[in-house]
Amino acid sequence: MAKIKAIRGMNDILPDQTPVWQYLERTVKNVLSAYGYSEVRMPVVEQTSLFKRSIGEVTDIVEKEMYTFDDRNGESLTLRPEGTASCVRAAEEHGLLFNQMQRFWYQGPMFRYERPQKGRYRQFHQVGVETFGMPNADIDAEVIMLSARLWKQLGLLDSVTLQLNTLGSNEARADYKQALVEYLSARKDQLDEDSQRRLETNPLRILDSKDQNTQALLDDAPVLTDYLDEESRQHFSELTQMLDDAGVQYEINPRLVRGLDYYCKTVFEWVTDKLGAQGTVCAGGRYDGLVKQLGGRPTPAVGFAMGVERLILLLETLDLIPQAVKQPFDLYLAAEHKGLQSKVVLYADRLRDRFEGLRVQIHCGGQKNIRQKAQQTGAPIVLLLKETDNQELCGTVWYNGEPIFDLEEGQVQDKIASIWQA
Ligand code: HAM
């Protein structure tokens, strides 16, 4: 019988990979906690209408990429394709938004029916940040600086570029949209097929087109910057000033519009050229209209989400994962002779009692080539226990491959203490 396999584009994360995920998650959590963000955990399934109303009916995500199904009651549900809509829904439902300032983060799987390729999956993971109740550019600067701090801690700062743009108010964008449609409609036959369709449905997305002819046509098209309202202009200039003061480098990209409908004013993406086509590792912006659109009171908001798989790919490509991260234990403990195994089990626990945080793994199985096997585990500390003629425990400790022979039991622990505390 044919074996059942995982769904295309949905990956198992195996034990050789989980330490890297945990390393990334740990680093992200430390940064988020340094900024006072609180974690929110939302369900992975929501009513379909939540995503239609927030992401937009005529976006790629809603038109083509959602995993939508009817449950047994005939209610239309969708596996979340992103976290912002769910986070707004949860915060509004539990009264966390009105007249409050909030800084939230979440992590977990998201689902999009896209064509799988390197860096693009059907189940992928995001860590997202959403802030509410703060209308000024200071919080836009904060979320961008927070992400920059994370890149710095991961050693990625030189490998990613911040692309920045402002979409202006809804009114400014509507005026611009009209001008763009007029310009492009007169040249419709020169547009690529996708852009011709978008001209009717979502014209701003044409700015994102990868087609060279379309991009050339856009060189002479009206630019959004010329249509910006004064408030958005001011907001953007305050933001860029703060980023300048903080030493965060950016490129202003007037064609950056993002693929979700809820944005206004600031939008940004962190991109890398080291991952091929799927080079955006983190993206977000301001969405002041979304809470109201979903039935709440007007609430300014700004956030971003990063793609965990892409960040891990990038860390691996650049060889930036610290050696120790992949090692699941610090000390490997085995017995030199048969008959000592019960002592090994107990001794391992004594070590765990005495050295808080020391990760000890014991050898279970045959004694053949035991020294060699213990060393092959790659553990920085290896301890082989044996007994003296008087049946007292003693042992040999290896530290980074260098053996320290014939230690009495007390000396063994002292040696481990000196290594562990160093
Ligand atoms: P997004 O640009 O759709 O924005 O996704 C954010 C990030 O998730 C992307 O930059 C990318 O790193 C990762 N990502 C997206 N799709 C895939 C995929 N199929 N496979 C692997 N990684 C992927 C949002 O989701 C917004 N909710 C971000 C946001 C939060 N804006 C404001 N707050």
Residues whose N, C-alpha, C, O or C-beta is under 5 A from the ligand:
A	BS01	HAM	E82 G83 T84 R112 E114 G119 R120 Y121 F124 V129 T280 V281 C282 A283 G284 G285 G303 F304 A305 M306 G307 R310
